[in-house]
Amino acid sequence: MSAHDLALDVLVGAAVAGELLCCIGLVVMRDVYDRLHYAMAASAVPPLLVAAAVLVEEDWTQPSINALVIAVALFLVNPVAAHATARAARSRRG
């Protein structure tokens, strides 16, 4: 196994483990705000790891740049979505 394959395995494994932990957190948590925390973490951290894996595999080609742009967009839009969802949950609690 080469260092390239090991790096891919570690990045993809960490992304899958992160998604799995976030999904477990969604199921286990009872409060909407705790669930929101895990949902937002699932769409912020693992996509960056997947984009890094694509970058390692493809180098600086169009697919890797697309993956990186999408991961960064998710990372930047994520707080806005979390804030809007938390405000909606708070107003519905009334």
C-alpha positions, 0 to 999 in steps of 0.5 A: 500500500502506497502513501497515496492510497493510505492518505485516501483511505484516511481521508475517506474513512475520517469523512465516513466516521464523521458522518456516522457520528453526526447521524448517531448524534441526530438520533440520540439528541432530544433537543432541536438545538442539539440536533441542529448542531449535529446536522450542521456539523455533518454538512460542514466537516466531512465534505471538506475531508471528501474534497481533500480526498478528491484533491489527493486523487485527481490533483488540481483538475476540474473535478477536484476544484469543483469538489473544493468549491462545493465544500467551501460553499457548504462550509460558508453557507452552513452558519446561515442555515443553522441560524435561520433554522434555530430562529424558526425553531425558537419562534415556533416554540413561542 
